[in-house]
Amino acid sequence: MKPTISIPQHWGYPRFPLEQRTQQGIILGLYYYPSGTELAEQFDDGWRYVLMPNKNSDEISYLKKDQIQPLTPE
């Protein structure tokens, strides 16, 4: 059985799923900054993605959806 994640309807759905590989790395996690919160006022509301450049790295980056480039089909 696969684990499921419940997302409140008023949040909208994330553009990228967990474990998707992108040009910036693999998506390991998601954060959501709801509108009207201090974090949303400081960083804009919406989804943030936690990415690791490669499986041998301990480096992590936190990016918005417009900063992520999906891999192109080969």
N, C-alpha and C positions, 0 to 999 in steps of 0.2 A: 504494500500500500504506500502510495506517495503522500507525503505531507501536503497539506493545503494551507493557503494563506487567505484570510478574509480581509478585504479592503473595503472600507466604508464607501458607499455609492457616491457621496458628495466629494470624495477625493479625486475621482477620475482614475483611470487605469494607467499604470506605468507604460512607457513606450518600449522599454527593453526588459526581458525576463532575466531572472537569476541564471547564472552560468552561461549566458550568451557571450561569445567571443566577439570582440570589436577590435578596431585598429589600435585602441588605447589599452587593450587587455581584456581580461575576463571579468564579468560582473559578479561580484561576491555578495553584494548586499544592496539594500535600498533604504533610503530615508525619505520621509515626507514632511515638509514644512507647511502646515495649514495656514491659510490666509488669516490675517488678523493676529498672528503670534509675533513675539519679539524676533524669533529666528527668521520668519518670513519677511518682516520689515527690514532686517539687516541683510539677508541674502536672497530675497525673492521667494515667493511661495512655489510649491511644486515638489517634484521628485528630484532626489539626488542619488547618484549611483556610486557605489564603492567598487573600484576597479584595482586589479593587480596586473601589472604589465606582462608577467609570465609566471609559470609555476615555480620557478626557482628564485623568485624575487621576494623580498620582505617589504618592498615599497608598495604603498597604497595611495591611491588618489581618489578624490571626491569630485565628481563632475555632474553638471546639469545635462539634460538630454541634448541640448544644442551643441554641447562640447564633445559629443561622442559620435564617431563615425563607424557605422556597421561595416563588417567585412563584405567585400563585393563577391558575388558568385564567381567561381572559377570555371 
